[in-house]
Amino acid sequence: MVVVGLVLAFLVGVPAGAAPAPAASDKGPVGWDTYRSIDGLARMRPGEQVKQFSSFDRTGHNDDGFAGTYSCLREEPNGDCLLADARGAGEISSIWFTYESTTVAAIGRITIELDGRVVLQAPLQDVVNGSRGAPFVWPLVGNSADTMGGAVIKVPMPYTRSMRITTENNPHFYHVTYRQFADANGVRTFNPNDRATDVVQRLRGFGVNDPKPAAPGARAQVAPVDVPAGSAVSVPLPGGARRITQLSLRLPQVIAAPGLSDDGRAYGPGGSAFTATVAPDNDGVRITRRIDAGIGEQRADLLVGGQPAGQFTSGPARAGGGWVDQTIEVPAALTRNRSQLQVATRFVSSSEDVNEFRYEVHSKVGGQWVRTDVLDVGHNHANEEAVHGYTVDGERWSGLRHFRYAADPGQAAASEAVLEGLRLRLTFDGQTTVDAPVGEFFGSGLGKYASRTLLHSIDTTDNGAYTTWWPMPYGRSAVAELVNTSGVPVAGGSLEVTSAPDSAVASGLADGSLGYFHATQHRGGTVSGQDWNFLTAQGRGVFYGVTTSMRGGIPPGQNQLNYLEGDERMYPDGSASPAMHGTGSEDFYESGWYFQDGRDGGVEGVPYGMPQAGLVSREDGTDGCRYVCLNAYRLMIGDGVPFGNGIEFDIEHGDRSSMPADYSSTAYWYGQGAPSLSQSDVVEVGDDASRSQHGYSAPGDTRESLTSTFEGKGDTTPVTGTTTSTTQPVTFTARVDQANGGLRLHRVSDQAQAFQHARVFVNDRLVGEWYQPLGNTHSRWLEDSFDIPASATAGQTSVQVRLEPVAGAPAWSAARYTVFSQATPPPAQD
């Protein structure tokens, strides 16, 4: 192992800034603070759960919405379809639909009601188009063009007592992911009149700008990267309590993957114009645009601020078409001391027309080209065009094309090998928590494709950077390593790590209120009947997403994307039931219909990018993929999944995991090995000795032997047990940890009857409503959970729990109650 020399470069002009405090010490940020406090992702969240309503097939098969069989919890008196219904404090974090590949108009009106008040009621298509106005604007909402077939609402909508979501018509395919809190401390009901313009602007810079507030005292450390095959470089980082705020890698020998799909526009006499963001302290600006060189002799003048800045020239036509990047360096005289530039192109001449598909804008800062803006042109990027003020005069064509760059096959293969075999390892306080291929870690596991997410990106222009903004705290020491297992020597690269002092992280990591950043990667062939595992982890933590490389094993003559007929399932804290159960792989990545561009002939596998989900690339045999390969990502910032005693997050590969494939995935999460939940007691409701031991009382309850299955991975494994049901109050006493920071009750029950509902009392104090609208007559076993706040339990060694079924609700069912004590959270920080 070679320890490289270090070059320290202190950042200048970094304004002071701090993230808003969490709503409470046991919750993550609530409402708009979810996106204003991204530097607080490492905070643990013991007092909340993430759950999901969706249209998944209750029988475990693949009718996840095709007929709409399971898409309504029930039909309301006015005929509306009830999609989501919850009681207590919480937050709607993510809503996804698909209906047709181009529209969700047939779903009709969506109504969102929080704490008894309607906060949104409008045609769903209008909402996802952004026509309702801020905060329901791109990219907090997205339509089928933005997502290649899906529709999303990512506006965080907190509530203190209740939430309900209905649609006018059966939506067929949908997900509603929501957070559930133990109490309403620090929670304010969503205000639809708060336009949250700062959040909107922050998200619109995804993949280009750090979404976190600037960190006082941040400094950048730069090291050369020369790694012979089979060797490694190690970069010790500054000691003490700090957090990494940015990590940037440059590998000039790695070229962009040759083949890709993109949509664009073409114009005759006329031109185009847009506004570009640049660094005010620039020493010049570089503007790169992608064109189809199949049209010959294209000439277009470039104007910056109305002044001539050069001319784009394509030369002779390339037979069959092909991608070419054109770059013009604009002198500092036209760009310095400006944060925005007016960029225009004007038609000069062409054999047919002048086309354009994508613009990349770089500012020269400190001698380095830094990307400061991206504009993807085309009818599938109308929202991105709009926020850049893009206009085009004399348009003659718009549409989708798939071409290739001219590239040496050997260099392309070597580049892909480097991205797959050069591994990034990060060690914090002596523990290696990041070990992943650099390509997949930064978002692209199949080659150097443009990846642009809220927290990492890949710039595919010449020597463009691989950048990540995940905050990474450490208490004493950190080491960054690059380990070359590719067989290809790596030379001439550089690694830049920016970190800032943070005295609070040492105590937070020590007391368990903060977790270490992890990137957990594995690759292998899929196994028939066994779901692909994104992450299995012990202890406490928060799961924030995954990048996945799917190499299909289905030969031609069949549906080669059939592996996408697989649902994600998430099991927190050892639960036998999934708290999230999706409807298909492309649905998990918030697209639809196999990532279909319904506007261009129903082409499948068309890349797209949103801040938290996207398809980075599709490859086939011409790209070195045996059959059909896809690379997708899903970040879960608003719907990050907290766990206190382990997590398993899986996804099927085809219906019932039946399709052959080679998968690789890198999961992003924060955590620590010690759990925050510990089992304190178990009440076996069907066992007389356990009932007697816990003073269990349930007047008039009935007992039944039930043989059925749990949903998810257990839906083919029958389980036999005794269930009870009653409409009268249930009372029992349970042991708890005296030092508890609240409790979590796990219930195993029979969910044959939906909408079970009981008021929960602890030592005669009302602490909330346990409400479960889910039901399943096929897989009847259900394990669900209810959180009790520390204010009702702290300092006690036992508690009396009373569950009072609500009049008119079905009988309350239970087979077992497991009582978990939460570790005492540290005091809330100012």
C-alpha positions in Angstrom: 0.0 0.0 0.0 1.3 3.4 -1.0 0.6 6.4 1.2 0.4 9.4 -1.0 1.5 12.9 -0.1 -1.1 15.4 0.7 -1.8 18.9 -0.7 -3.9 21.1 1.6 -6.0 23.8 0.0 -8.1 25.9 2.4 -11.5 27.0 1.1 -12.1 30.7 1.2 -15.2 32.7 1.4 -17.3 30.0 2.9 -20.2 31.6 4.8 -21.2 30.4 8.2 -24.3 28.3 8.3 -26.0 25.7 10.4 -28.9 23.3 9.8 -32.1 23.8 11.6 -32.4 21.8 14.8 -34.4 18.5 14.6 -38.0 18.8 15.6 -37.2 16.6 18.7 -34.3 14.5 19.8 -36.2 11.3 18.8 -37.2 12.4 15.4 -35.5 13.4 12.2 -36.2 16.9 10.7 -39.9 17.5 10.0 -41.6 19.2 7.1 -39.4 21.5 5.0 -36.5 21.0 7.4 -36.3 17.6 5.8 -34.6 19.3 2.9 -33.1 22.2 4.8 -31.2 19.9 7.1 -29.5 17.5 4.8 -26.3 17.9 6.8 -28.2 16.2 9.6 -28.8 12.9 7.8 -26.6 11.1 10.3 -29.0 11.8 13.2 -30.7 8.6 14.4 -34.6 8.6 14.6 -35.7 6.2 17.3 -39.1 7.9 17.8 -40.4 7.3 14.3 -41.3 4.6 11.8 -41.7 4.6 8.1 -44.6 2.8 6.6 -46.3 2.5 3.2 -49.7 2.0 1.6 -49.6 0.6 -1.9 -51.5 -1.5 -4.4 -49.4 -4.6 -4.0 -51.0 -8.0 -4.8 -52.2 -9.3 -1.4 -51.8 -12.9 -2.7 -48.1 -12.4 -3.3 -48.4 -12.6 -7.1 -48.0 -9.9 -9.7 -51.5 -8.2 -9.9 -50.0 -5.1 -8.3 -52.5 -2.7 -9.9 -53.2 -4.0 -13.4 -56.9 -4.6 -12.5 -56.9 -2.3 -9.5 -58.0 -5.2 -7.3 -56.0 -4.1 -4.3 -55.7 -0.4 -5.0 -58.4 1.0 -2.7 -58.5 0.4 1.1 -62.2 0.9 0.6 -64.6 2.9 -1.5 -65.8 6.1 0.3 -69.5 7.1 0.4 -69.0 9.6 -2.4 -67.3 6.9 -4.6 -63.8 8.1 -4.0 -61.0 5.5 -3.6 -59.3 5.6 -0.2 -55.5 5.1 -0.6 -54.0 6.1 2.7 -55.5 6.6 6.2 -53.5 7.1 9.4 -54.0 8.4 12.9 -51.6 10.2 15.3 -48.7 12.4 14.3 -46.7 11.8 11.2 -45.7 13.1 7.7 -46.6 12.2 4.2 -43.2 11.9 2.6 -43.6 10.4 -0.9 -46.5 9.7 -3.3 -46.1 7.8 -6.6 -48.5 6.8 -9.3 -48.6 5.3 -12.7 -51.6 4.7 -14.9 -50.7 5.0 -18.6 -47.2 5.7 -19.7 -48.1 9.2 -20.6 -50.8 10.3 -18.2 -52.5 9.9 -14.9 -55.5 12.0 -16.0 -57.9 9.0 -15.7 -57.3 8.9 -11.9 -59.1 12.2 -11.7 -59.0 14.3 -8.5 -56.7 13.8 -5.6 -57.7 14.9 -2.1 -55.2 15.2 0.8 -56.7 15.8 4.2 -54.5 16.6 7.2 -55.8 17.0 10.7 -59.4 17.3 9.4 -58.6 20.0 6.8 -58.2 19.6 3.1 -54.8 20.9 2.1 -54.9 19.7 -1.6 -57.8 19.0 -3.9 -57.2 19.1 -7.6 -56.9 16.9 -10.7 -53.9 14.7 -10.1 -52.5 15.4 -13.6 -52.5 19.2 -12.8 -50.7 18.6 -9.6 -47.9 16.5 -11.1 -47.6 18.9 -14.0 -46.8 21.6 -11.5 -49.7 23.8 -12.6 -51.0 24.3 -9.1 -47.9 26.3 -8.2 -45.4 26.2 -5.4 -44.7 24.2 -3.4 -46.2 21.7 -5.8 -43.7 22.4 -8.6 -40.8 20.6 -10.3 -38.8 18.8 -9.0 -41.0 18.4 -5.8 -43.5 17.0 -8.3 -43.0 15.2 -11.6 -45.1 13.9 -14.4 -44.6 11.0 -16.9 -42.1 13.0 -19.0 -40.0 13.8 -15.9 -40.0 10.2 -14.7 -40.4 8.1 -17.9 -43.9 6.8 -17.1 -44.6 7.6 -13.5 -45.9 10.6 -11.5 -44.5 11.8 -8.1 -45.3 14.2 -5.3 -42.3 14.6 -2.9 -43.7 17.5 -0.9 -43.3 16.7 2.8 -46.7 17.2 4.5 -46.6 16.8 8.3 -49.8 16.4 10.5 -50.4 16.1 14.2 -53.5 13.9 14.4 -54.6 12.3 11.1 -54.2 12.1 7.4 -56.3 10.7 4.6 -55.6 10.5 0.8 -58.3 9.7 -1.7 -58.6 9.8 -5.5 -61.7 10.2 -7.6 -61.1 7.0 -9.5 -59.2 3.8 -8.8 -55.6 4.7 -9.5 -54.4 1.1 -10.2 -50.7 1.5 -9.3 -49.7 3.7 -6.3 -47.5 4.1 -3.3 -48.0 6.4 -0.3 -44.9 6.4 2.0 -45.3 8.1 5.3 -43.6 8.7 8.6 -45.3 7.9 11.9 -44.2 9.7 15.2 -44.6 8.7 18.8 -45.9 12.2 19.6 -46.6 15.5 18.0 -43.7 17.4 19.7 -42.1 19.7 17.1 -44.7 18.9 14.4 -46.7 21.6 12.7 -49.4 20.7 10.2 -48.4 21.3 6.6 -49.3 24.8 5.3 -50.0 24.6 1.5 -49.5 28.4 1.4 -45.8 28.1 2.4 -44.2 28.1 -1.1 -40.8 27.0 0.4 -39.0 28.7 -2.5 -35.6 28.1 -0.9 -36.2 24.4 -0.9 -37.4 24.4 -4.5 -34.3 26.3 -5.6 -32.0 24.0 -3.7 -33.5 20.9 -5.2 -33.3 22.4 -8.7 -29.6 22.4 -8.4 -29.5 18.7 -7.9 -26.4 17.0 -9.1 -24.5 20.3 -9.5 -24.6 22.0 -6.1 -24.1 20.8 -2.6 -27.6 20.7 -1.1 -26.3 21.2 2.5 -25.7 24.5 4.2 -22.1 25.8 3.9 -19.9 24.4 6.8 -17.8 27.0 8.7 -14.1 26.2 8.6 -14.4 23.8 5.7 -11.1 22.9 3.9 -10.3 20.8 0.9 -7.5 18.3 0.9 -6.2 17.1 -2.5 -4.2 14.0 -3.2 -3.0 12.6 -6.5 -4.4 9.2 -7.6 -1.9 6.9 -9.2 -2.8 3.3 -8.4 -1.1 0.4 -10.2 -3.2 -2.7 -10.7 -3.4 -4.7 -7.5 -2.4 -1.8 -5.4 -4.0 0.9 -3.2 -3.5 4.5 -2.1 -4.4 5.7 1.3 -5.2 9.3 2.2 -5.3 10.1 6.0 -7.7 12.9 6.6 -7.4 15.6 9.3 -7.9 14.3 12.8 -10.4 15.4 15.5 -14.1 15.7 15.4 -15.1 16.6 11.9 -17.5 15.8 9.1 -16.7 15.3 5.4 -18.9 17.6 3.4 -17.8 16.7 -0.1 -15.7 14.1 -1.8 -14.6 14.5 -5.4 -12.7 12.1 -7.6 -11.2 12.7 -11.1 -10.1 9.9 -13.4 -9.0 11.5 -16.7 -8.3 8.1 -18.3 -11.9 7.0 -18.0 -14.0 7.9 -21.0 -17.7 8.3 -21.2 -19.8 5.3 -22.1 -20.4 5.5 -25.9 -24.0 4.6 -26.3 -27.0 6.5 -24.8 -30.5 7.8 -25.5 -31.4 11.5 -25.2 -34.2 13.7 -26.4 -33.5 17.1 -28.0 -34.7 19.8 -30.4 -33.6 21.2 -33.8 -34.1 24.5 -35.4 -33.7 26.2 -38.8 -33.2 30.0 -39.2 -33.6 31.2 -35.6 -31.9 29.9 -32.5 -32.2 29.0 -28.8 -31.5 30.8 -25.5 -31.3 30.0 -21.8 -30.0 31.3 -18.5 -26.9 29.5 -17.1 -25.6 29.6 -13.5 -21.9 30.2 -13.1 -19.4 30.9 -10.3 -19.0 34.7 -9.8 -15.3 34.3 -9.1 -14.7 32.4 -12.4 -11.7 32.9 -14.7 -13.8 31.9 -17.7 -16.6 29.6 -18.5 -16.8 26.4 -20.7 -20.0 25.6 -22.5 -20.4 22.1 -23.9 -23.3 20.9 -25.9 -24.3 17.5 -27.2 -25.5 17.2 -30.9 -26.4 14.6 -33.4 -23.6 14.7 -36.0 -25.7 12.8 -38.5 -26.8 16.3 -39.7 -23.8 17.8 -41.5 -22.3 21.2 -41.7 -24.1 22.6 -38.7 -23.0 26.1 -37.8 -24.4 28.2 -34.9 -23.0 31.3 -33.3 -22.7 31.4 -29.5 -23.7 34.6 -27.8 -23.0 35.2 -24.1 -24.7 38.3 -22.6 -25.5 39.3 -26.2 -21.8 39.3 -27.1 -20.2 36.9 -29.7 -18.3 34.1 -27.9 -17.6 31.7 -30.7 -19.2 29.4 -33.2 -20.3 25.7 -32.9 -19.3 23.8 -36.1 -20.1 20.1 -36.7 -18.3 19.4 -40.0 -19.4 16.7 -42.5 -22.4 14.4 -41.6 -21.7 11.1 -39.8 -23.4 8.3 -41.6 -26.2 6.8 -39.4 -25.9 9.6 -36.9 -23.8 9.8 -33.8 -23.2 11.9 -30.7 -20.6 14.7 -30.6 -19.8 17.1 -27.8 -18.9 20.6 -28.9 -17.1 22.9 -26.4 -16.4 26.6 -26.5 -14.4 28.4 -23.8 -15.8 31.8 -23.1 -13.3 34.4 -21.9 -13.5 35.8 -18.4 -14.1 39.3 -19.8 -17.7 38.1 -20.6 -18.3 36.0 -17.5 -16.4 37.3 -14.4 -18.3 38.7 -11.4 -21.6 37.3 -12.8 -23.6 34.5 -11.2 -25.8 34.0 -14.2 -25.2 34.3 -18.0 -27.6 34.8 -20.8 -26.6 32.1 -23.4 -27.9 32.1 -26.9 -27.2 30.2 -30.1 -28.1 31.6 -33.6 -28.5 29.5 -36.8 -25.8 30.3 -39.4 -26.1 27.3 -41.8 -26.7 23.6 -42.0 -27.4 20.9 -44.5 -30.7 20.5 -42.8 -31.0 22.1 -39.3 -29.1 22.7 -36.1 -29.8 20.3 -33.2 -29.0 20.3 -29.5 -29.7 17.8 -26.8 -27.8 18.8 -23.6 -25.7 21.7 -22.3 -23.0 21.4 -19.6 -21.7 24.7 -18.1 -18.4 24.8 -16.2 -16.7 27.7 -14.4 -13.0 27.9 -14.1 -12.3 28.4 -10.4 -8.8 28.1 -8.9 -7.5 26.7 -12.2 -10.0 23.8 -12.1 -13.1 23.4 -14.3 -16.1 23.0 -11.9 -19.6 22.2 -13.3 -22.0 24.9 -12.3 -25.1 24.1 -14.4 -26.7 21.5 -16.6 -29.6 21.9 -19.1 -31.0 18.8 -20.6 -33.0 19.9 -23.7 -36.0 18.2 -25.1 -39.7 17.5 -24.7 -39.0 15.1 -21.9 -37.3 17.9 -20.0 -39.9 20.7 -20.4 -39.7 21.5 -16.7 -35.9 21.7 -16.7 -36.1 23.9 -19.8 -38.6 26.2 -18.1 -36.5 26.8 -15.0 -33.6 27.8 -17.3 -35.9 30.1 -19.3 -35.1 28.0 -22.4 -36.7 29.2 -25.7 -36.2 28.0 -29.2 -37.1 29.9 -32.4 -37.7 28.2 -35.8 -38.0 24.7 -34.3 -38.2 22.0 -36.9 -38.0 18.8 -34.8 -38.1 17.4 -31.3 -37.8 13.8 -30.2 -35.8 10.9 -28.8 -32.6 9.5 -30.4 -30.2 6.7 -29.5 -26.7 7.1 -30.9 -23.1 6.4 -29.9 -20.0 8.5 -29.5 -17.0 7.5 -31.5 -14.8 5.6 -29.1 -12.0 3.1 -29.1 -13.6 -0.2 -27.9 -10.5 -1.1 -25.9 -10.5 2.2 -24.1 -14.2 1.9 -23.4 -13.7 -1.6 -22.0 -10.8 -0.5 -19.8 -12.8 2.5 -18.5 -15.7 0.2 -17.5 -13.2 -2.1 -15.8 -11.8 0.8 -13.8 -15.2 2.0 -12.6 -16.1 -1.6 -11.6 -12.8 -2.6 -10.1 -11.5 0.6 -8.4 -13.0 0.5 -5.0 -13.6 3.5 -2.6 -13.0 2.6 1.0 -13.7 5.0 3.9 -12.7 4.2 7.4 -14.0 6.3 10.3 -12.6 6.0 13.8 -11.0 2.7 12.9 -14.1 1.1 11.3 -14.4 0.7 7.5 -18.0 1.5 6.6 -17.7 2.3 2.9 -16.4 -0.3 0.4 -17.9 0.0 -3.1 -16.9 0.3 -6.7 -16.4 4.0 -7.6 -18.8 3.8 -10.5 -21.7 2.5 -8.5 -20.9 4.5 -5.5 -21.3 7.7 -7.5 -24.4 6.5 -9.3 -23.3 4.6 -12.4 -22.5 0.9 -12.2 -22.4 0.1 -15.9 -19.8 2.6 -17.2 -19.3 6.3 -17.1 -22.8 7.6 -17.6 -24.1 11.0 -16.5 -25.5 10.5 -13.0 -27.2 13.5 -11.4 -28.9 13.0 -8.0 -29.3 15.2 -4.9 -26.3 13.7 -3.1 -23.9 12.4 -5.8 -23.2 13.0 -9.5 -20.9 12.0 -12.4 -19.8 14.6 -14.9 -19.1 12.9 -18.2 -17.4 15.8 -19.9 -13.6 15.6 -20.3 -12.0 14.9 -16.9 -15.4 15.6 -15.2 -15.6 14.9 -11.5 -17.3 12.1 -9.6 -18.8 14.0 -6.6 -20.7 13.1 -3.5 -22.2 15.3 -0.8 -23.2 12.7 1.7 -22.3 14.2 5.2 -19.8 11.8 6.9 -19.1 12.5 10.6 -16.2 11.1 12.5 -14.9 11.6 16.1 -11.2 11.1 15.9 -9.8 9.9 12.6 -10.7 9.1 9.0 -8.9 7.5 6.1 -9.9 7.4 2.4 -8.5 4.6 0.2 -8.7 3.7 -3.4 -8.1 0.0 -4.0 -7.5 -1.1 -7.6 -8.8 -4.6 -8.3 -9.6 -3.8 -11.9 -6.4 -5.1 -13.5 -6.0 -1.7 -15.3 -3.4 0.8 -13.9 -5.0 4.1 -12.8 -2.9 7.2 -13.4 -3.2 10.9 -13.4 -6.2 11.1 -11.2 -7.0 13.2 -8.1 -9.1 12.8 -5.0 -10.3 15.9 -3.2 -12.0 15.6 0.3 -13.6 18.6 1.9 -14.2 18.4 5.7 -15.1 20.8 8.4 -14.6 20.8 12.2 -17.7 19.9 14.2 -17.3 19.5 17.9 -20.8 18.1 18.3 -20.2 14.9 16.3 -17.8 13.3 18.8 -20.4 13.2 21.5 -23.2 12.3 19.1 -21.3 9.3 17.8 -20.4 8.3 21.3 -23.9 8.5 22.7 -25.5 6.9 19.6 -27.6 9.8 18.5 -25.5 10.0 15.3 -24.5 7.2 13.0 -21.6 6.6 10.7 -22.1 6.8 7.0 -22.1 3.5 5.3 -22.1 2.4 1.6 -22.7 -1.4 1.5 -22.2 -3.1 -1.8 -22.5 -6.6 -3.0 -22.8 -8.3 -6.4 -23.9 -11.8 -7.5 -26.2 -13.9 -9.5 -29.8 -13.9 -8.5 -31.2 -17.1 -6.8 -34.6 -18.4 -7.9 -37.1 -17.9 -5.1 -34.8 -15.7 -3.1 -35.1 -11.9 -3.1 -32.1 -9.7 -3.9 -30.9 -8.1 -0.6 -30.1 -4.4 -0.7 -29.1 -4.4 2.9 -29.2 -6.5 6.0 -27.8 -4.7 9.0 -27.9 -5.0 12.8 -28.1 -2.3 15.4 -29.6 1.2 14.8 -29.7 3.3 11.7 -31.4 5.0 8.9 -31.6 3.7 5.3 -31.4 6.4 2.7 -31.4 4.7 -0.6 -29.6 2.5 -3.2 -27.9 2.5 -6.6 -28.6 -0.8 -8.4 -27.0 -2.3 -11.5 -29.2 -5.0 -13.0 -27.7 -7.3 -15.7 -30.5 -9.3 -17.1 -30.1 -13.0 -17.9 -33.2 -13.4 -20.2 -32.3 -14.2 -23.8 -34.0 -12.7 -26.9 -37.4 -14.0 -27.8 -38.8 -13.4 -24.3 -39.6 -10.3 -22.3 -36.0 -9.4 -21.5 -37.0 -6.9 -18.8 -39.1 -9.4 -17.0 -36.8 -9.1 -14.0 -38.4 -5.7 -13.3 -41.6 -7.5 -12.3 -40.2 -7.6 -8.8 -41.4 -5.7 -5.7 -39.3 -4.2 -2.9 -40.0 -5.2 0.7 -38.6 -3.6 3.8 -38.6 -5.4 7.2 -37.6 -3.2 10.2 -36.5 -4.4 13.6 -37.0 -8.1 12.9 -40.6 -7.7 11.8 -42.1 -10.7 9.9 -44.3 -8.3 7.9 -42.8 -5.7 5.5 -43.5 -2.1 6.5 -43.0 -1.2 2.8 -44.3 -3.5 0.1 -44.0 -2.1 -3.5 -45.5 -3.0 -6.8 -42.5 -3.4 -9.3 -38.9 -2.5 -9.7 -39.3 0.4 -12.0 -42.0 1.6 -9.6 -39.5 1.6 -6.7 -37.3 3.8 -8.9 -40.4 6.1 -9.3 -40.9 5.4 -13.0 -43.4 3.3 -14.8 -43.9 0.7 -17.5 -40.3 -0.4 -17.8 -39.0 3.2 -17.8 -41.1 3.8 -20.9 -41.0 7.0 -23.0 -44.6 6.9 -24.1 -44.2 10.0 -26.2 -41.7 8.4 -28.6 -43.1 5.1 -29.7 -43.2 3.4 -26.2 -39.4 3.0 -26.1 -38.4 1.1 -22.9 -35.4 1.7 -20.7 -35.1 5.4 -21.4 -32.9 7.2 -18.9 -34.2 10.1 -16.8 -33.0 11.9 -13.7 -34.8 13.4 -10.7 -33.2 14.5 -7.4 -34.1 11.2 -5.7 -34.8 8.7 -8.4 -33.8 7.9 -11.9 -32.6 5.5 -14.6 -28.9 6.3 -15.4 -28.4 3.9 -18.3 -29.7 1.0 -20.4 -27.2 -1.3 -22.2 -27.6 -4.2 -24.6 -25.1 -6.3 -26.6 -23.6 -3.4 -28.5 -22.5 -2.0 -25.1 -20.9 -5.2 -23.8 -24.1 -6.3 -21.9 -25.0 -9.9 -22.6 -28.8 -9.2 -22.9 -30.4 -6.1 -21.4 -28.8 -4.2 -18.4 -30.2 -1.3 -16.4 -28.7 1.1 -13.8 -31.1 2.9 -11.5 -31.0 4.8 -8.3 -33.5 5.7 -5.5 -32.7 8.1 -2.7 -35.1 8.3 0.2 -34.3 11.6 1.9 -37.9 12.4 2.9 -38.8 8.8 3.5 -35.5 7.5 5.0 -36.2 4.3 6.9 -35.2 4.4 10.6 -34.5 1.1 12.4 -33.6 0.4 16.0 -32.9 -3.3 16.0 -31.8 -4.2 12.5 -33.2 -4.0 9.0 -33.7 -6.2 6.0 -34.4 -4.4 2.7 -35.0 -6.7 -0.3 -36.3 -6.6 -3.9 -37.7 -9.4 -6.0 -36.1 -10.1 -9.4 -39.3 -10.9 -11.4 -42.6 -12.2 -10.1 -41.7 -14.3 -7.0 -38.0 -13.7 -7.7 -38.1 -16.1 -10.7 -35.9 -14.3 -13.3 -32.2 -14.9 -13.9 -29.9 -11.9 -13.6 -26.7 -10.6 -12.2 -27.3 -7.8 -9.7 -25.1 -5.4 -7.9 -26.3 -2.7 -5.4 -24.8 -0.1 -3.2 -26.9 0.9 -0.2 -26.5 4.3 1.5 -27.2 4.4 5.2 -26.1 5.7 8.6 -25.8 3.5 11.6 -24.2 2.1 14.7 -23.8 -1.5 15.8 -25.6 -1.1 19.2 -29.4 -1.3 18.9 -31.6 1.4 20.3 -34.5 -1.0 20.8 -34.2 -3.9 23.4 -36.9 -6.5 24.1 -38.4 -6.0 27.6 -41.3 -8.4 27.6 -43.5 -10.7 25.6 -47.2 -11.4 26.1 -48.4 -14.6 24.4 -52.1 -13.9 24.2 -53.1 -17.4 23.5 -51.1 -18.9 26.4 -52.9 -18.9 29.8 -49.7 -18.9 31.8 -48.5 -15.8 30.0 -51.9 -14.1 30.4 -51.8 -14.8 34.1 -48.2 -13.6 34.4 -49.1 -10.3 32.8 -52.5 -9.7 34.4 -54.0 -10.0 30.9 -57.7 -9.1 30.8 -59.9 -9.1 27.7 -63.6 -9.6 28.6 -65.5 -11.7 26.1 -62.5 -12.4 23.8 -62.6 -15.4 21.5 -59.7 -17.7 20.6 -59.0 -19.3 17.2 -56.3 -21.4 15.8 -55.0 -19.8 12.6 -52.8 -21.3 10.0 -51.8 -18.7 7.4 -48.8 -16.8 6.1 -47.2 -13.4 6.6 -46.9 -11.1 3.6 -43.7 -10.6 1.8 -40.9 -13.3 1.8 -43.0 -15.4 4.2 -46.1 -15.6 2.0 -45.5 -19.3 1.1 -44.6 -20.5 4.6 -47.7 -21.4 6.7 -47.6 -20.4 10.4 -49.9 -21.8 12.9 -50.8 -19.9 16.1 -53.6 -18.9 18.4 -55.3 -15.5 17.7 -57.8 -13.7 19.9 -60.3 -11.0 19.2 -62.5 -8.8 21.2 -64.5 -5.6 21.1 -63.9 -5.0 24.8 -60.9 -3.3 26.5 -57.7 -5.3 26.6 -55.4 -4.7 29.6 -52.0 -6.1 30.5 -48.9 -5.2 32.5 -45.4 -5.4 31.0 -41.9 -5.0 32.2 -39.9 -2.2 30.7 -36.4 -0.8 31.1 -36.4 1.9 33.8 -34.0 4.0 31.7 -36.3 3.8 28.6 -36.8 6.7 26.2 -40.2 5.4 25.2 -41.6 2.1 24.1 -42.6 0.3 20.9 -45.3 -2.3 21.0 -45.2 -5.0 18.3 -48.4 -6.9 17.7 -48.9 -10.1 15.8 -52.5 -10.3 14.7 -55.0 -11.6 12.2 -55.6 -9.0 9.5 -58.6 -10.7 7.9 -60.7 -7.7 9.1 -59.3 -4.3 8.0 -59.7 -1.0 9.9 -59.0 -2.4 13.3 -58.9 0.6 15.7 -58.1 1.0 19.4 -57.3 3.8 21.8 -54.1 3.2 23.7 -53.7 4.1 27.4 -50.5 3.7 29.4 -51.1 3.8 33.2 -54.6 5.3 32.4 -53.1 8.1 30.2 -54.3 8.3 26.6 -51.2 8.1 24.4 -52.8 7.7 21.0 -54.8 5.6 18.6 -53.6 2.3 17.2 -55.2 2.3 13.8 -54.6 -0.4 11.1 -56.6 0.0 7.9 -54.7 -2.8 6.1 -56.4 -6.1 5.6 -55.6 -9.4 3.8 -57.6 -12.5 3.7 -54.9 -14.5 1.9 -51.8 -13.8 4.1 -53.7 -13.2 7.3 -50.8 -12.8 9.7 -49.6 -9.2 10.3 -47.0 -7.7 12.5 -47.4 -4.0 13.1 -46.1 -1.5 15.7 -47.2 1.4 17.9 -44.8 3.9 19.5 -45.4 5.2 23.1 -43.5 8.4 23.9 -41.0 8.7 26.7 -43.2 11.2 28.5 -45.6 8.3 29.5 -43.0 5.7 30.4 -39.7 7.3 31.5 -38.3 6.1 34.9 -40.8 3.2 35.2 -40.0 -0.5 35.5 -43.4 -1.7 34.4 -46.4 -0.2 32.7 -50.1 -1.1 32.4 -51.3 -1.0 28.8 -55.0 -0.7 28.0 -56.3 -1.0 24.5 -59.9 0.2 24.0 -61.4 -0.9 20.7 -63.3 1.9 19.0 -67.1 1.5 18.7 -68.0 0.4 15.2 -64.5 -0.9 14.3 -63.9 -4.7 13.7 -62.9 -6.8 16.7 -59.4 -6.1 17.9 -57.1 -9.1 17.1 -53.9 -10.2 18.7 -51.7 -13.3 19.1 -48.7 -11.7 20.7 -47.5 -8.4 22.0 -43.7 -7.8 22.2 -42.7 -4.8 24.2 -39.5 -3.0 23.3 -37.8 -0.3 25.3 -36.1 2.6 23.5 -32.7 3.7 24.5 -32.9 7.1 26.2 -32.3 9.8 23.6 -29.9 12.6 24.3 -31.4 16.1 25.0 -32.7 18.0 22.0 -30.1 20.4 20.6 -30.7 24.1 20.2 
